[in-house]
C-alpha cells in the first residue's frame, strides 16, 4: 500500500500541483476565449471593389511612330503628371507636387486601383514597374494591363519592320534596386521593347525615378550624387567648403540645404524640392518596401544619418 502511494506521488505529483496545473490550463483557455472575442469585435476593413481595367485609344496611339507627337497635357483623362499618383493618399500634402519633372507622367489606369469612397489609398499605391519612354522625351508609368497590350503591339511593329529608324518609343521594366549590384532593368538595351542600341536614361531622370519607386542602392557615384542633388542634401563626408557651410548653419543636421543662395554656392544645381523632403521620402520608402530603409543601405544612410556610403 505504501509503495503504491509512493509511486503515485513520484509520478503523479501532489494534489496541490495537479490543482495548479488545472487552474493554469483554465486560465489559458479563458485568455484564448477573450482574444477570440476581441478579434470578433475588432472592426474589419471595408470590402473594396477593384476598377475594371480600360485600354484607352490614346494609349494605343503612343505606338504610332509616324503620327505627330501626342500632346499629353491636352489629355488629362488619360495622362496626368506624376504628382497625381499621390492623390487621395497621406503622401499628397508632403509630395511638393510642383517639384517633379514635367516629363514624368502616369496613366489614369496606373492611378486607378480601387473604387474609393473617401478612404485613404496609401495601401493601394500601385508599384511603379512598367514605363513607356515616349519619343525619348517623356516617361509614362502604365499599368500592367496597359503594358501587356503595348508590349504586344511594339513587338508586332518591330517584327513587321514598321520602324523606319531606331525606335524612340520603348516599353521598359523598372525595378527598385533593393540589393547591391541588382539590375533595375530600365537601362538594359536587350530588355527594352523593342530592343534599341541607345537606351540610356539621363541620371537626373533616374534620381526622381529612384525616389518614386523606393530604390535603396546606387550603382554609380553619379547616381548617388544626382539623388542627393535632387533632394537638396549635402551629406557627409564633406569638403572643407561644405564643413564651413555646416558650421555656419547653411546645412541642417539632416544634410538639407534650404536657402537657394546657399545651394548655389554649394553647387546643388539640380535641387527639385523647395522645402525639406525627407519626411516624405522616408514615408514613401516604408510604403514601397513595407519596412524602413536599412541604415546600411545607400539611401537609408543618407536620409537617416546624412552620410554617403562608398559605392562598392
C-alpha positions, 0 to 999 in steps of 0.5 A: 500500500505504501509503495503504491502511494509512493509511486503515485506521488513520484509520478503523479505529483501532489494534489496541490500541483495537479490543482495548479496545473488545472487552474493554469490550463483554465486560465489559458483557455479563458485568455484564448476565449477573450482574444477570440472575442476581441478579434470578433469585435475588432472592426474589419476593413471595408470590402473594396471593389477593384476598377475594371481595367480600360485600354484607352485609344490614346494609349494605343496611339503612343505606338504610332511612330509616324503620327505627330507627337501626342500632346499629353497635357491636352489629355488629362483623362488619360495622362496626368503628371506624376504628382497625381499618383499621390492623390487621395493618399497621406503622401499628397500634402508632403509630395511638393507636387510642383517639384517633379519633372514635367516629363514624368507622367502616369496613366489614369489606369496606373492611378486607378486601383480601387473604387474609393469612397473617401478612404485613404489609398496609401495601401493601394499605391500601385508599384511603379514597374512598367514605363513607356519612354515616349519619343525619348522625351517623356516617361509614362508609368502604365499599368500592367494591363496597359503594358501587356497590350503595348508590349504586344503591339511594339513587338508586332511593329518591330517584327513587321519592320514598321520602324523606319529608324531606331525606335524612340518609343520603348516599353521598359521594366523598372525595378527598385534596386533593393540589393547591391549590384541588382539590375533595375532593368530600365537601362538594359538595351536587350530588355527594352521593347523593342530592343534599341542600341541607345537606351540610356536614361539621363541620371537626373531622370533616374534620381526622381525615378529612384525616389518614386519607386523606393530604390535603396542602392546606387550603382554609380557615384553619379547616381548617388550624387544626382539623388542627393542633388535632387533632394537638396542634401549635402551629406557627409563626408564633406569638403572643407567648403561644405564643413564651413557651410555646416558650421555656419548653419547653411546645412541642417543636421539632416544634410538639407540645404534650404536657402537657394543662395546657399545651394548655389554656392554649394553647387546643388544645381539640380535641387527639385524640392523647395522645402525639406523632403525627407519626411516624405521620402522616408514615408514613401520608402516604408510604403514601397518596401513595407519596412524602413530603409536599412541604415546600411543601405545607400539611401537609408544612410543618407536620409537617416544619418546624412552620410554617403556610403562608398559605392562598392 
